[in-house]
Amino acid sequence: MTSGQISLRAKTVAVVGGGPSGVIAAKYLKTEKAFDKIVLFEQRSRPGGIWNYTGEQRDEDLFTIPQTNPRGKNQDPQWRHPDGEDGSHITTGSNGWQTQLSFLSPMYEKLETNIPRGLMGFQGLDWPEDSQLFPTHETVLKYIEDYGKYVQDLVQYETQVINAEPTSDTPDSSWQIRIRNLRTNEVHEETFDALIVANGHFIVPYIPEVEGIQDWNKKHPGAITHSRYYRRPEEFEGKKVIVVGNSASGADISNQIAPYCQQPLLWSSKSVSMFSASHGSGDPRRHEVPPIARFTPENRGVVFEDGSAESDIRAIVFATGYFYSLPFLENVKPALITDGSHVNHTYQHLFYAPQPTLSFLALNQRVIPFPIAEAQASVLARVYSGRLSLPSFSAMQKWEREVIAQMGDGRNFHLLPFPKDWNYINEMSHWALSASPKKGLENDGQGKLPPVWGEWEFWCRENFPAIRRAFGALGEKRHKVRTLEEVGFSYEDWKEEKARDEGKMI
């Protein structure tokens, strides 16, 4: 070990969150065969995390207009009668009634992934052959459940981590975790050598403060909402609608609402969406407009940054993303969350540098999350088992400063737009594969193999926005599409064209 490096050796590991990143972490830890105890704490009643659709549930107190405070809270579940739509797990309460334990999910009824299935899958698990090229949320949930079967013995469902603090000031500190059984409301504490946070960052919605928005909302209550609460386009039948934001959710939700609302739907954004063919063209049912400069409550209107105005607006959907919020880690110092734009003091978007026995999965955005989480989990498992070392604290700080110098210390910090995500996945996976082999592990002692992206993944990742547009343009026919070739994209044709071009350059 090089001087200054940090070597960790955990015997017990806790994972917070039973969605895809959580089960990925549990699987890589379990196959490392180095830990006495691995526990995955999940507050829902079943695996899948936010991929569990929750219907119309909306009564939670994380949403104000504007919503500029990243500070969340440890949420209480909703106990619902089984006549509800959300499909949550049903159990019998002490009063004899069957009840459902439910936490709001941002999934909407007709959600399909914006990533082709071949690019977003797990290592060693194929998608069902009959699933469409861009799977529905129901297909993804079943896929996650199938992947997580191997680690179900490690999961404690209906269990919420409400606080976690280090037991010392040292880099190898263990973590005291306060846990609440959501069915009995009993609270107890446990101590683990390492803590992996995999609960996602789609909880506290962000709605910017724009001149007049508060007064507008008071005068026209219920008209402003966030994509977290969107469920189906029929709710906007005949209404004049603005959708704010042009990332995946904004593009998809505006596309879904456009056939139902008063046309054209007004799609407000700061830049051209990668999911839109070009600014000012494409779908005639959607009219792209600049950001909103101010709200005019007296005429249910808005004024855009170019000076144009619209009135009689009946609904505004903000697809403006979420804050990073970690309420159960509020007592950790130095603070992980300040303005909610990113998680502070993280090395490689993964380790809490002051005490790297705390780590995070899938903080990054503009990425393909499943393989990112796998590559990261492969590193975590090997570091916590002692097969990999971390650089010194000063080196980890230097890495963070360099990212801030390049990307800023705000909302761009965790962004890995292509090809950065491609490079990052391979950097993490190659780091994991550099670990010393260990007798008894699979793959000749290397352990579970992480994803390594090659030329096909690079090609598909580079083209997936265009692939998604072509898929969506098929309308209802898209449900029968299974392959990239069916929407006009062929890797083999691309390779042949590339070889011809390279031949001409010689």
N, C-alpha and C positions, 0 to 999 in steps of 0.2 A: 504493500500500500504506500502510495506517495505521501510524503510529509504534508500534513494539513488536511488530508482527506478524512471524511467522516464515515466510519463503518458502523452500521446498525445491525442488531440481531434481535428480532422480536419473536416471542413465543406465542403471544396472543394478539389477535388483530380483530378490530371491530370495523364493519362497513356500514355506513349510513345510506340507506336507499336501496330498494329492491327492483328498480327499473333495469334497463339494459346495462348501464355502466356498473351497477351494483352486482349483478349476476356475473358479469365479465370479471370483475375483481375477485369475487368469491371463487370462480373457476380457476383462475391463474394461481391464486393462493393455495387452493386445495391440491392442485397438481404439482406444486412445489414440494409437498411432503415434508415440510419443515416446521409446521406450527402445531402447537398443542391445542389451540382453540381458535376457531374462526367463527364469528357470529355476524350475520347480516340482519340489521334491524330495518324493518319495513312497516310504515304506519298504516298502509292499506291492508286489506284482507287477502290480497292475491298478488302475484308478480306482475311486472309490466310497467309499473310507475305511471307516468302521465299517459301512456298508451291505453289506459283504461278509460273509455269514454264515459262521461258523467252527465249526459243529457242537459236538462234545463237548469241544473243547480247553479245559483248565482248569489245567494245571500251570504256574502263574506265581507269582512271589514278591512280588506287590503286595498280597497279601491276608492280613491277620491279624485276629484277633478279640480285642478290638475293633480297628478300623482307624481310628486317630485321627491318624496321621502323614501329612501331605500330600506328603511328599518322595517323588517317584517316581524313576525311573531310565530311562536309555536302554535300552529292552528289546532283547533278542536275539530274532530270529525263531525259530520252530519249523520244522524241516525234516521234513516228514512224507511217508510213503509214500502214493502216490496212491489206495490203498484207503480212505483216510480220507474223512470225509463233508463236509469243509469247502468243497470246490470251489475251493480256491485255485489259482493258476496253477501249472502243472507244467513243470518244466525238468529237464534231465539234469545231475546233479552229476559231479564229477571221478571218483567211484567207479563211474560207469556206471549207477547207480540213478537213476530218475526221482524228483525230490523236489519238495515243495511248500513255498513260503515263506509262513508263516502268522503273523499277529498276531491275538490274541484280539479278537473283536468282541462287543459286548453284544447283538447281534441274537439273538432267539430264533425258534424254528422257525415259529411261527404268528403272528409279529408283523404287525400292520397299523397303519398310521399312525393317530394320533388327530386328524389334521387333514384336512379334505376336500381332495381334490386340486386343486380350483380355487383354493384359497387358498394352497397351498404350492408352486405351480409357479414356474418360471423365466420371465423375460421372453422372449417370442418362441418358446416351445416348448410346444405343447399336449401334454397327457397322451394316451396311446392311448385311442381311443374305447371300447375294450372293457375298460378297466381299471375296477375297482370304485371306488365313491365314496371309500372310504378304502383306498388301495392297499396291497398286500402289500410286504414288503421286497424281494422279487424284482423287482417292477414298479418300485420306486423306484430300485434299483440300475441297471436298464436305462435309466431316464429320465436319471439322472446321467451314465451313459456316453454317451448320445446328446448331451447338452448339452456334454460335454467334448471331443467329436471335434475341434472347431475349435482346441483348444490342445494336442493330443497331441504336436506337435512341440516343445513347451516342457518336457515332463515327463521327469524322470530317475527311473525306477522302481528298486525295490530299493536305494534310497539313503536313508541316515538322517543327519539333522543331529544331531550329538552334542554340539556346543558352538557358541555364538555370543557374541561380545563386541564392543563398540564399539571402534573404532580410536583414538578421541579422546574428550575430555570435552565437545565442542561439540554443540549441538542438531542440527547437520547431519552428525554423524559417520557414517562408513560402518561396515560390519559385517564382521568376520572370522569366517568360518563354517568349522567343521571338519566334514567329511563322510566317512561310512563307506559303502563299497560292501559291501552285506550278502552278496553272493555270493562276492566275493574277499577280504573283510575288509580291503581296502586303505583307508587313511585319507589324505585330502589336505585342503588349505585353499584357500578362495577368498574374495575380498572383493567385497561388493556395496554399492551406495550406500544401499539400503533393504531392509528385511527385514519380510515379512508372515507372521505366524504364524496358520495356519489348520488346526491339527491337532486341534481339538476339546478337550473336557474330560470325556470319558467313559472315563477310563483308571484312575485310582486311586480305588477304591470307598471310601465312608465308612460305617462302622458305629460308632454311638455307644458310649461307655463307660457301661454300665449296671451297677449293683451285681450281682455274681455272674456276669456273662456269661463271664468268663475261666474260672472253675471249671466252669461249666456246659458250656462247649465242650470242656474237657479230659476231663470225665467222659463226654460224649456226642459224640465227634469226628465231624465231617461232617454234623451235623444243622443247623448254622447256616450259611447261605450268603447271597449277595448277588445282586441281580437281574442283575448283570453275568454271572453264571455260570448263570442259569436258561436252559433250552433247551426243555423240553416238559413238559406237565402230567402225562403218564402216569407220570413218575418219583415222583409223590406219591400213587399209587393206594392208597386205604385208610388213609392216614396222617392223624394229627391235626396240622393245619398252622396256623401263624400267618404272615401276611404283614404286614410293618411298612412303613407309608408309603402315602400316598393320592394321590400325583401320578399322572401318566399311566401309568408303569410299574407302580406298586402297584395301581392300579385294574385294569389289563389282566391282569396276572399273577394277581391274586387271582380275577378272573373266569374265567380259564382253568383254574386249579387246582380251583376249587370243585366242578365236576361229578365230579372223580376222587377227591378226598380224603374223609376222614371228615367228614361235615357236622354243623354248619355250619363252614366255614372261619372262622377268627378274623382279622378285619381290623383291625389296630391303627393308630390315627392320632391326631394332635393336634387335627384339625379335620375338618369335613365335606368330602369330596372333590367337586370340581366335576364329576367323572365319575360321581358317585353321586346318585341321585334325591333322597334326603334321609337324614339320620342315622336309623339304626334301621329303615329301610324299604327297599323295593326287592327285591333278590334274597334269597329266604329261605335260600339256600345259603351266604350270607355273613353273619356276625354282626359288626357293628362294635363294637370295644372300645377303651378308652382306651390311652394309651401304657403300655409296660411299665415298672414302677417297680423291680423286681428279679427276678433269676432264682433259682430254687430247684433246684439240681442234684440233690438227694437224691430228688426225685420227678419229674424231668424237667419241672418246672413253672415258672410265672411268676406274679408278683403284679402286677396292674395298678394304675394310680394311684388308682382309685376303691376299692381294697381287695379287689376280686374276684380270684379265683385260678383257674388251670387247671393240670392235671397231665397227665402222660403225653404231652407234646408230642413229636412225632416229627420235625418239620421246621419251621424258622423261616427265612423269606426276608426279608431286609432290602432293601426298595426305597427306600433312604434317600439316594440320590444319590451324587455324586462330589466329590472335591476338585479344585480347580484345581491343576495340577501342571505345571511347566515345567522339567524337569531340564536341558535343554540351554541354559537361560538363568540358571542358578544364579549365575554370576559377574557378572551385571549388577547394578550398584549405582546408586541405592537399590533394594532388593530388590523384585522383582515379586510373590513369593509369601512370605507369612509363615505364617498359620494355614491357608491353603488355601481360605478361604471366598470369596475373590475375588482379582482381579489388581490389585495396588496401582498407584497413580500413572497411571491411565488417564484420558484426556480423552475424553468422549463414548463411553466403553466401547470406545475404538478406538485412540487414539494413546498411546504411552508418553510422557507429558508432558516428562520431562527430556531425552529424545532421541527426538523423534517420527519419526525415520527407522525406528523400530521400531513396528509396529502389530499389531493383533489383529483377527480376524474372529469374529463370532458367539459372543462371551463371554456374551451375555445369556441369561436363562432366563425361562420363562413367555411365550415368544414363538413366532412362526412363523419358523423359522430361515432358510429359503431367501431370502425377500424381505428379511429383515434383513441378511443377508450381501451381497445385491446392492446395497442402498442404501448400505451401508458401503463396499463395494468401489468404487462409483462415486465416492465422495469420495476414497478412497485414490489411485485412478488419476489424478484431477485434481490432487490435492495434489502427488504425486510427479512429475507431468509439469510442474509449475510454474504450472498454470492456476488454482489456488486457494491461498490463504495460510491459515496457522493463526494463532489469536490468540497473544498473548504467553504466556510460561511462567507468569507470575503469574495471568493470566486463566484458564489451564487448571487451575491449582491451585485457584482460587476455585470453578470448576465442580465439582471433585471434593469440596471441602469442603461445598458446598451439597447434593450428593447424599448425603454421609455424614450431614449434619444431618437430612435427610428420611428416609433408608432405613437408616442405620447403616453401620458399616464391616465388617459381617460377611457372612453368606450372602445378605442381601437387597440388597446393593449393586448387583448386575447384574440384579436382577429388573425386568422391565417388564410387569407384568400389564396386561391390557386396561383402559382404552384407551391406556395409555402406549406400548405397542408400535406401535399405529396412528399415534400422533403422532410417534414417533421415526422410523419408516420415512419418513414424509413430510418431517420436518425434514432428515434426511440427504439424501434425494433432491432436495429443493429447494435445499439447500446445493450439491450437485453441479451442479445445473442453473443455478446463478448464476455458474458459471465463464465466463470470456470465451471466445467461440467461436474455433475455430481452423480455418483453411483446410485443406481436405482431409479433415476428419472427417465422418462420416455425420451425418444429421439437421441439415443446414445449419450444420455446424461445432460442434454441441453434443457430439458423440460418442455413445457408446452410452447409451441412455436408461434410467435406473433406474426401479424401480416407484414409482408414486404411487397410494396407495390412496384410493378414493372411497367413495361411499355403499354400494355392494354389498359391498365388502370389510369395511367397518365392520359392516354387518348380519351378514355371515357369521361374522366374527371374534367378535362378541358372542354369537352363538348356537351356535358350534361344539361346546361341551360337550354341549348338549342334542341337537344333531344326531348326535353320536357315540353318545350313549345310545340314541337311537331306532334308529340303525343296528345297534348291538350287540344290541338286543332282538329283532331279526329272526332271530337264530340263523343257521342255515346258509343261509337265504334271502338274507342280506345280500350274499353273493358275486355275486348278480345285479343288485344295486343300482348304478345309474350316475349318478343325479341326486338333487339335494336334494329335489325334489318327491316322489320315491318314498318318502321317509321323513317327508313331511308338512311340509316347509319350502319356502315360495314367496316369493321376493323381491318379485315383482309383487304378490302378495296383501298383503304387508307394506307396500309403498308405498301401495297403495290405502287400507289401514286408517290409515296415518299421515296421508294427505291428508284423510281423513274427520275424524280427531281434530283436526287443525289447523284445519279448517273450523268445527268446533264451538267452538273457542276464540276465533275471531274475533268 
